[in-house]
Amino acid sequence: MSSTPQRLKLFSTAPQSRGADRSQYAGAVGDAARLAEAAGCEGMLVYTDNAILDPWLVSQLILDATERLCPLVAVQPAYMHPYSVAKLLATFAYLRERRCYVNLVAGGFRNDLIALGDDTPHDDRYGRALEYGQIIRALVEGAAAVTLEGRYYRVRNLRLTPTIPPELAPGMTISGSSPAGLAAARALGAVAVKYPEPAVAEQPIDPQIEAGLRIGIIARDDAEEAWRVAYGRFPEDRAGQIAHGLAMRVSDSEWHRQLSELAHAAAASGAAYWLGPFQNYKTFCPYLVGDHPSVAAELARYLELGFSTFILDIPSGEADLEHTAAVFDEAMSGRRS
């Protein structure tokens, strides 16, 4: 990949089915997808784990509700063969004429993997994800026949029919929080997505890798209003803090440890960067909270470091996305001036 600046891409995140009202869930996904499309998002992340609905079927709700929004489908190699992923992508392109993205999940919740009989060590999971992604990439890019003799997968003269038109070729993301993740992203030409530190602590990214951030944003015209919204949505929760501690003890994820180490330092800083929702086990990504200029300034620093893809946490409604679009516009205009 070239070192030229990448086009800014914003992704929202679909509501999760866990804890949702079954009768309301499909409508909630459709509503969230329409709001994301109206706000100018490229696509919408759909989670996967053992406790929630199948992401491919949820992605169909997104396609039904919108005209151009692209599902970013989380794909766990433990769940299906890479050929099945490529076939689903080809089917969506054929039936819906819509591009999809794939978010390769190398790890996920360790207890989920153990329940599936998968005890592959952390770095080895990225080796597996690399082979998995290589097969998908070769198939969707129209290789006449795909052969790979790997450690985890073996395919011979494998072909994908129907083929995917070049303009609908899927994008690919993968976690870039660890050296193993970055190496896989580089080899696949995938977007390396991480959970960021405060912008002042982040290092410039490798210009040969397209990089992204997973982050929540609560911005308002007035900083006090933004923080009222933030604390109202994510109040202190002792039960959540206990759950967070339990999750830490069973997680071998690099980003989970990094965020925990930052939590105490960021709590009283007064900066836009906030880890309150993460500490209370309400979400896994940090938030930027404040008035438009302060949040836009933090975003502008991330953009200057080379991050070009931003996957937003699940928005609570239209206001979140409208203010988020405004602070990105401000951050981008500051870079151009």
LINGIZI-V658352 format. One record per pair of residues at least 4 apart in sequence whose ideal C-beta (glycine too) atoms are under 8 Angstrom apart, sorted by sequence separation. I is the first residue (numbers start at 1). J is the second residue. D is the distance in whole Angstrom. If there is no record, write none. Layout:
# LINGIZI-V658352
I,J,D  I,J,D
This chain:
# LINGIZI-V658352
16,20,7  20,24,7  21,25,7  24,28,6  25,29,7  26,30,7  27,31,6  28,32,6  29,33,6  30,34,6  31,35,6  32,36,6  33,37,6  34,38,6  35,39,6  37,41,7  48,52,7  53,57,6  54,58,7  55,59,6  56,60,7  57,61,8  58,62,7  59,63,7  60,64,6  61,65,6  62,66,6  65,69,8  75,79,8  80,84,4  81,85,8  82,86,6  83,87,6  84,88,6  85,89,6  86,90,6  87,91,6  88,92,6  89,93,6  90,94,6  91,95,6  92,96,5  93,97,7  108,112,6  109,113,7  110,114,6  111,115,6  112,116,7  114,118,7  120,124,5  121,125,7  122,126,8  123,127,7  124,128,6  125,129,6  126,130,6  127,131,7  128,132,6  129,133,6  130,134,6  131,135,7  132,136,7  133,137,6  134,138,6  135,139,6  136,140,6  137,141,6  139,143,7  150,154,7  160,164,8  164,168,5  165,169,8  177,181,6  178,182,7  179,183,6  180,184,7  181,185,6  182,186,6  183,187,6  184,188,6  185,189,8  197,201,4  198,202,7  205,209,6  221,225,7  222,226,7  223,227,6  224,228,6  225,229,6  226,230,6  227,231,6  228,232,6  229,233,6  230,234,6  231,235,6  237,241,7  238,242,7  239,243,6  240,244,6  241,245,7  242,246,7  243,247,6  244,248,7  245,249,7  246,250,7  247,251,6  253,257,7  254,258,6  255,259,6  256,260,7  257,261,7  258,262,7  259,263,7  261,265,8  262,266,5  263,267,7  265,269,7  269,273,7  275,279,6  276,280,6  278,282,8  290,294,4  291,295,7  292,296,6  293,297,6  294,298,7  295,299,6  296,300,6  297,301,7  298,302,7  299,303,6  300,304,6  301,305,7  303,307,6  316,320,5  317,321,8  318,322,6  319,323,6  320,324,6  321,325,6  322,326,7  323,327,7  324,328,6  325,329,6  326,330,6  327,331,6  328,332,6  329,333,6  330,334,6  331,335,7  332,336,7  333,337,6  15,20,7  20,25,4  36,41,4  47,52,6  53,58,5  75,80,8  77,82,7  80,85,6  93,98,7  108,113,6  113,118,4  114,119,6  120,125,5  138,143,4  148,153,6  149,154,5  164,169,6  176,181,5  185,190,5  197,202,5  206,211,8  220,225,4  251,256,5  266,271,7  277,282,4  278,283,6  290,295,5  302,307,5  303,308,7  315,320,4  48,54,8  63,69,8  92,98,6  93,99,7  107,113,8  113,119,7  148,154,7  164,170,7  175,181,5  176,182,5  184,190,7  185,191,7  186,192,8  196,202,6  205,211,4  220,226,4  251,257,8  277,283,5  278,284,6  289,295,7  315,321,5  36,43,8  48,55,5  62,69,6  93,100,8  113,120,7  139,146,6  148,155,5  174,181,6  185,192,4  219,226,6  266,273,6  278,285,7  288,295,5  17,25,6  20,28,7  36,44,5  47,55,7  63,71,7  92,100,5  120,128,6  138,146,4  147,155,6  218,226,5  248,256,7  266,274,7  267,275,7  277,285,8  278,286,6  46,55,4  62,71,5  146,155,6  147,156,5  176,185,5  220,229,6  247,256,7  248,257,8  266,275,5  267,276,8  315,324,7  15,25,7  75,85,6  138,148,8  147,157,6  174,184,6  182,192,6  277,287,6  288,298,5  33,44,6  89,100,5  135,146,6  146,157,8  147,158,7  174,185,5  181,192,7  218,229,5  275,286,5  276,287,7  288,299,7  299,310,8  32,44,7  46,58,5  59,71,4  145,157,4  146,158,4  218,230,5  248,260,6  263,275,5  267,279,8  274,286,7  275,287,8  312,324,6  15,28,5  46,59,5  89,102,7  135,148,6  145,158,7  146,159,7  192,205,8  262,275,6  273,286,6  274,287,5  15,29,6  59,73,5  134,148,6  145,159,6  174,188,7  273,287,8  274,288,7  14,29,5  107,122,7  144,159,7  176,191,8  218,233,7  263,278,7  273,288,6  274,289,5  46,62,7  55,71,8  134,150,8  172,188,6  174,190,5  176,192,3  259,275,6  263,279,5  272,288,5  15,32,6  56,73,6  85,102,7  131,148,7  172,189,7  173,190,6  174,191,8  175,192,7  176,193,6  177,194,4  192,209,5  194,211,7  196,213,5  272,289,6  14,32,6  44,62,6  55,73,5  107,125,6  135,153,6  142,160,8  172,190,4  173,191,4  174,192,6  175,193,6  176,194,5  177,195,6  192,210,7  193,211,7  194,212,8  195,213,7  196,214,8  272,290,4  310,328,8  14,33,7  55,74,5  106,125,5  131,150,4  139,158,7  172,191,7  173,192,8  174,193,7  175,194,7  191,210,5  192,211,5  193,212,4  194,213,6  195,214,5  196,215,6  259,278,6  12,32,7  55,75,8  106,126,5  131,151,7  132,152,7  135,155,6  139,159,8  140,160,7  171,191,7  173,193,5  186,206,7  190,210,8  191,211,7  192,212,7  193,213,7  194,214,7  195,215,8  266,286,8  71,92,8  131,152,5  132,153,7  139,160,4  142,163,5  189,210,8  191,212,5  193,214,6  106,128,7  131,153,5  142,164,7  186,208,7  272,294,5  12,35,8  106,129,4  128,151,8  135,158,7  186,209,6  272,295,5  12,36,4  105,129,8  127,151,7  128,152,4  140,164,5  142,166,8  182,206,7  185,209,6  262,286,8  44,69,6  46,71,6  48,73,8  104,129,5  127,152,7  128,153,8  259,284,8  272,297,8  273,298,7  43,69,6  44,70,8  46,72,7  48,74,4  272,298,5  287,313,7  12,39,8  42,69,8  43,70,4  44,71,6  45,72,4  46,73,5  47,74,5  48,75,7  49,76,8  71,98,8  73,100,6  75,102,5  77,104,8  182,209,7  259,286,7  271,298,8  33,61,7  41,69,7  42,70,6  43,71,6  44,72,6  46,74,6  48,76,5  70,98,7  72,100,8  73,101,7  75,103,7  77,105,8  104,132,7  141,169,6  256,284,7  285,313,5  299,327,6  303,331,6  10,39,8  12,41,5  29,58,6  33,62,4  37,66,5  43,72,5  45,74,7  63,92,7  70,99,5  71,100,5  72,101,4  73,102,6  74,103,5  75,104,6  76,105,5  77,106,8  104,133,5  140,169,6  299,328,6  303,332,7  10,40,7  11,41,6  14,44,5  36,66,8  37,67,7  68,98,8  70,100,6  71,101,7  72,102,8  73,103,7  75,105,6  140,170,5  283,313,6  10,41,5  11,42,6  12,43,8  13,44,7  14,45,7  16,47,6  30,61,6  34,65,5  37,68,7  48,79,7  70,101,6  72,103,5  74,105,5  102,133,8  283,314,8  292,323,7  296,327,4  300,331,4  304,335,7  10,42,6  11,43,5  12,44,5  13,45,4  14,46,5  29,61,4  30,62,8  33,65,4  34,66,6  37,69,4  56,88,6  76,108,6  295,327,5  296,328,8  299,331,4  300,332,8  303,335,6  9,42,4  11,44,6  12,45,7  13,46,8  14,47,7  18,51,6  29,62,7  33,66,5  36,69,6  59,92,8  63,96,5  176,209,7  9,43,8  11,45,5  13,47,7  18,52,5  30,64,7  31,65,8  102,136,7  136,170,8  244,278,7  247,281,7  292,326,6  296,330,4  297,331,8  300,334,5  17,52,5  26,61,6  30,65,4  63,98,6  78,113,6  137,172,7  176,211,6  244,279,6  292,327,5  296,331,4  300,335,6  16,52,6  17,53,4  29,65,7  33,69,6  136,172,8  176,212,8  244,280,7  277,313,8  244,281,4  293,330,7  297,334,8  78,116,5  241,279,6  243,281,4  292,330,6  296,334,7  133,172,6  173,212,7  240,279,8  241,280,6  78,118,5  236,276,8  240,280,4  241,281,7  17,58,7  59,100,7  133,174,7  240,281,4  234,276,5  240,282,6  234,277,4  237,280,4  14,58,6  230,274,7  233,277,8  236,280,7  237,281,7  129,174,6  231,276,7  235,280,8  237,282,7  230,276,7  234,280,6  89,136,8  14,62,7  77,125,8  234,282,5  86,135,7  234,283,8  82,132,5  86,136,5  90,140,7  77,128,6  82,133,8  85,136,5  89,140,6  133,184,7  137,188,6  77,129,6  83,135,7  126,178,7  137,189,8  82,135,4  86,139,4  127,180,8  130,183,8  134,187,8  234,287,8  82,136,5  86,140,5  126,180,4  130,184,5  134,188,7  77,132,5  123,178,8  126,181,6  129,184,6  133,188,5  83,139,7  122,178,7  48,105,6  82,139,8  123,180,4  126,183,7  127,184,8  130,187,6  133,190,7  230,287,7  43,101,6  45,103,6  122,180,7  126,184,5  130,188,7  49,108,6  50,109,7  230,289,5  48,108,8  49,109,6  195,255,4  11,72,5  51,112,8  194,255,7  197,258,7  216,277,7  50,112,4  227,289,6  49,112,6  195,258,7  226,289,5  227,290,7  195,259,6  198,262,8  226,290,5  50,115,6  197,262,6  226,291,6  50,116,8  216,283,6  223,290,5  94,162,5  99,167,8  102,170,6  104,172,7  106,174,7  107,175,7  198,266,7  223,291,4  93,162,8  99,168,5  101,170,6  102,171,7  103,172,8  104,173,7  106,175,6  216,285,6  218,287,6  219,288,7  222,291,6  226,295,8  90,160,6  98,168,7  99,169,7  100,170,5  101,171,4  102,172,5  103,173,5  104,174,4  105,175,8  214,284,8  215,285,5  216,286,7  217,287,7  218,288,8  219,289,7  221,291,6  82,153,7  90,161,8  93,164,5  97,168,7  99,170,7  101,172,7  102,173,7  103,174,7  214,285,5  215,286,6  216,287,4  217,288,5  218,289,5  219,290,7  220,291,7  221,292,6  223,294,7  81,153,8  83,155,7  90,162,6  93,165,7  99,171,7  101,173,7  215,287,7  216,288,7  217,289,8  219,291,7  220,292,8  87,160,7  90,163,7  181,254,8  198,271,6  215,288,6  219,292,6  86,160,5  90,164,5  106,180,8  199,273,8  83,158,6  89,164,7  93,168,4  106,181,7  198,273,4  177,253,8  178,254,4  197,273,8  219,295,4  83,160,8  177,254,5  178,255,8  219,296,8  106,184,7  177,255,4  217,295,6  104,184,8  175,255,7  89,170,5  177,258,7  233,316,6  104,188,8  104,190,7  195,284,7  213,302,6  11,101,8  103,193,8  195,285,5  196,286,6  195,286,6  213,307,5  211,306,6  212,307,6  215,310,6  217,312,6  211,307,5  212,308,7  213,309,7  215,311,7  216,312,7  217,313,8  211,308,7  212,309,3  213,310,5  214,311,5  215,312,7  216,313,3  210,308,6  211,309,7  212,310,6  213,311,7  215,313,7  72,171,8  199,298,5  202,301,8  207,306,7  210,309,7  212,311,6  214,313,8  198,298,8  202,302,7  205,305,6  70,171,8  72,173,7  200,301,7  204,305,5  205,306,4  199,301,4  203,305,7  204,306,6  205,307,7  218,320,7  199,302,5  202,305,6  217,320,7  220,323,6  219,323,4  218,323,8  219,324,6  196,302,7  199,305,7  217,323,8  217,324,5  219,326,7  219,327,5  217,327,7  196,307,8  193,309,7  191,309,5  193,311,6  122,252,5  122,253,8  122,254,8  173,309,7  173,311,8  111,250,6  110,250,5  109,250,8  110,251,6  109,251,8  110,252,6  107,252,7  107,253,6  1,189,6  9,212,8  3,207,4  6,210,5  3,208,7  1,208,6  1,209,7  1,210,6  72,311,7  45,311,5  41,312,8  36,315,8  35,315,7  41,321,8  32,314,8  35,317,7  39,321,4  32,315,7  35,318,5  38,321,8  39,322,7  36,321,7  39,324,7  40,325,6  35,321,5  39,325,5  8,303,8  11,309,7  13,311,7  16,314,7  9,308,7  11,310,7  13,312,6  15,314,6  8,308,6  9,309,5  10,310,5  11,311,5  12,312,5  13,313,6  14,314,7  5,306,8  7,308,7  8,309,8  9,310,7  11,312,7  13,314,5  6,308,4  8,310,8  10,312,7  12,314,8  13,315,8  5,308,7  6,309,8  12,315,6  12,321,7  10,324,8  10,328,7  8,328,7  8,332,7
